Amino acid sequence: MKLTINGEPKSFDTPPSNVAQLLRMLDLNDKPIVVEHNQTAIAPSEFQNRRLSDGDSLEVITIAAGG
């Protein structure tokens, strides 16, 4: 499966079936993040049910508190 993540093409031998699984594979599942899937922002409650397909595009933004 090929996905575009933050503008970079990535290939997966074992494809993630949903956004939650992708975030685990990228070691981002415990971080506060915002995800846009095919130009649509999705809520964290949707990560488990949002299916991924070959050619999908995602923007993953880590939220960092500032001071």
SENU-840885 format. One line per 5 residues: number of its first residue (from 1); for each residue z, y, x of N, C-alpha, C. Coordinates in pm, 1 decimal, always signed. Example, Ala and Ser with C-alpha at 12.3 -4.5 7.8 and 13.67 -1.06 7.14 Angstrom:
2
1	+780.0 -569.0 +1319.0 +780.0 -450.0 +1230.0 +780.0 -330.0 +1320.0 | +708.0 -225.0 +1285.0 +714.0 -106.0 +1367.0 +787.0 +3.0 +1290.0
# end
This chain:
67
1	+0.0 -117.7 +84.2 +0.0 +0.0 +0.0 +0.0 +123.3 +88.3 | -79.1 +221.7 +48.5 -83.7 +349.1 +119.6 -31.1 +458.9 +28.0 | +62.6 +536.2 +80.9 +118.9 +650.8 +11.4 +108.2 +772.3 +101.3 | +103.3 +888.6 +41.8 +111.2 +1011.9 +118.4 +249.5 +1069.8 +93.2 | +328.6 +1083.1 +200.4 +465.2 +1132.6 +189.2 +476.5 +1259.2 +272.5
6	+506.2 +1368.7 +205.5 +515.5 +1500.2 +270.5 +388.9 +1531.5 +350.9 | +274.8 +1498.5 +291.4 +146.0 +1529.4 +352.6 +99.9 +1432.6 +459.2 | +181.6 +1332.1 +490.4 +147.2 +1234.6 +594.5 +113.9 +1099.5 +531.9 | +0.6 +1039.7 +568.5 -30.4 +906.3 +516.3 +62.2 +801.2 +577.0 | +111.4 +713.3 +492.8 +198.0 +603.6 +538.2 +150.1 +474.9 +473.5
11	+151.7 +367.3 +552.3 +115.1 +235.5 +501.6 +236.8 +146.5 +501.0 | +246.4 +61.4 +399.8 +358.9 -30.1 +385.2 +307.6 -171.9 +371.6 | +353.7 -260.9 +461.6 +318.2 -402.2 +450.4 +387.8 -464.0 +329.0 | +514.0 -426.1 +309.7 +588.4 -467.2 +192.0 +601.1 -342.7 +105.2 | +518.7 -330.8 +3.1 +515.5 -205.6 -72.1 +640.2 -185.6 -158.2
16	+690.4 -62.1 -161.9 +800.4 -31.8 -252.8 +747.3 -29.2 -395.7 | +823.0 -84.4 -488.1 +775.4 -89.8 -626.4 +809.5 +36.1 -704.5 | +911.1 +109.8 -657.9 +950.2 +230.9 -729.9 +1005.7 +333.4 -629.3 | +1034.3 +451.7 -678.9 +1081.3 +559.8 -591.6 +1215.3 +524.4 -528.1 | +1306.4 +464.4 -603.8 +1437.3 +428.6 -548.9 +1422.8 +333.4 -430.8
21	+1336.0 +235.7 -443.4 +1314.8 +140.5 -333.8 +1252.4 +211.0 -213.1 | +1159.3 +301.1 -235.7 +1099.6 +377.4 -125.5 +1206.5 +456.9 -51.6 | +1294.9 +523.0 -125.5 +1399.9 +602.7 -61.8 +1493.3 +515.6 +21.0 | +1521.6 +394.0 -25.9 +1602.8 +300.4 +54.2 +1529.1 +263.0 +182.7 | +1398.5 +237.9 +171.2 +1318.6 +200.1 +288.4 +1313.8 +313.8 +390.5
26	+1318.2 +437.9 +343.5 +1314.2 +554.6 +431.4 +1454.1 +599.0 +473.0 | +1555.4 +524.6 +432.1 +1696.4 +554.4 +461.5 +1736.8 +691.7 +407.5 | +1690.9 +721.9 +286.5 +1721.9 +849.3 +222.9 +1799.1 +833.1 +92.2 | +1835.7 +711.4 +57.8 +1895.1 +687.0 -73.5 +2033.7 +747.1 -91.0 | +2105.8 +779.6 +16.4 +2239.6 +837.1 +3.4 +2242.4 +987.8 +26.8
31	+2125.3 +1048.4 +37.0 +2117.8 +1191.0 +66.0 +2078.9 +1267.1 -61.2 | +2126.6 +1391.5 -74.8 +2081.5 +1472.5 -189.6 +1936.7 +1515.8 -166.1 | +1848.6 +1474.7 -254.2 +1705.9 +1502.2 -236.3 +1640.4 +1540.9 -367.8 | +1524.3 +1600.9 -354.5 +1436.1 +1630.2 -466.5 +1306.3 +1556.2 -437.4 | +1249.8 +1491.5 -539.3 +1125.5 +1416.8 -520.3 +1021.5 +1465.5 -620.7
36	+901.9 +1488.1 -567.2 +786.4 +1519.5 -649.9 +689.1 +1402.7 -636.1 | +651.0 +1343.0 -747.2 +561.0 +1227.8 -748.4 +431.2 +1269.5 -816.2 | +322.6 +1267.8 -740.6 +191.5 +1309.8 -792.1 +200.8 +1445.9 -861.0 | +264.4 +1540.7 -794.0 +276.9 +1680.4 -834.7 +366.5 +1701.2 -956.0 | +452.2 +1603.4 -985.8 +548.8 +1616.5 -1094.9 +687.8 +1591.6 -1039.8
41	+776.3 +1690.6 -1054.5 +914.5 +1673.8 -1009.4 +983.5 +1570.0 -1098.1 | +1062.2 +1483.6 -1035.7 +1133.1 +1382.0 -1113.4 +1282.3 +1388.9 -1085.0 | +1359.8 +1359.3 -1186.5 +1505.7 +1360.8 -1175.2 +1553.3 +1233.4 -1105.9 | +1666.3 +1240.6 -1036.2 +1720.9 +1120.5 -972.5 +1739.9 +1004.0 -1070.4 | +1767.5 +1035.2 -1195.0 +1784.7 +928.4 -1294.8 +1654.6 +852.4 -1321.1
46	+1541.7 +908.8 -1280.5 +1411.2 +844.5 -1299.6 +1365.6 +762.6 -1178.2 | +1434.5 +773.5 -1064.9 +1388.6 +709.5 -941.4 +1368.3 +558.5 -959.1 | +1459.5 +492.3 -1027.4 +1452.0 +346.3 -1043.1 +1333.5 +304.8 -1130.7 | +1301.3 +385.8 -1230.3 +1195.8 +348.3 -1325.2 +1058.6 +404.9 -1291.3 | +1050.6 +494.1 -1193.1 +922.4 +555.3 -1157.5 +845.7 +462.7 -1064.6
51	+743.7 +397.8 -1118.0 +661.9 +303.0 -1042.6 +568.8 +373.9 -945.7 | +543.5 +308.9 -833.1 +451.0 +361.7 -733.1 +325.0 +277.2 -731.2 | +212.8 +343.4 -705.3 +83.6 +276.0 -695.0 +14.6 +319.1 -566.9 | -75.8 +235.5 -519.0 -152.5 +267.1 -400.1 -220.0 +402.9 -417.9 | -207.4 +489.7 -317.6 -270.8 +620.8 -321.1 -184.4 +732.0 -377.0
56	-64.1 +699.8 -424.9 +25.6 +803.2 -478.2 +65.7 +901.6 -369.3 | +102.1 +1021.8 -414.3 +146.7 +1127.1 -324.6 +289.0 +1166.6 -362.9 | +375.3 +1179.6 -261.9 +513.5 +1219.0 -285.2 +554.3 +1328.5 -188.7 | +634.0 +1419.1 -240.0 +701.1 +1519.4 -156.6 +849.2 +1487.8 -169.4 | +915.2 +1467.7 -56.9 +1058.4 +1435.6 -54.8 +1127.6 +1545.6 +24.0
61	+1216.3 +1616.4 -43.0 +1284.4 +1730.1 +17.9 +1433.5 +1702.1 +21.0 | +1492.2 +1708.0 +139.5 +1635.4 +1689.7 +154.7 +1704.7 +1822.4 +129.4 | +1806.8 +1819.7 +45.5 +1882.5 +1939.7 +13.8 +1995.7 +1954.5 +115.6 | +2001.7 +2070.1 +177.2 +2106.4 +2097.4 +276.4 +2182.3 +2222.7 +236.1 | +2311.6 +2212.9 +236.6 +2393.2 +2329.7 +204.9 +2398.8 +2421.8 +325.8
66	+2396.1 +2549.0 +299.4 +2399.4 +2645.2 +408.6 +2523.2 +2732.8 +398.4 | +2540.6 +2810.0 +499.9 +2657.4 +2897.0 +494.7 +2635.9 +3025.2 +566.6
# end
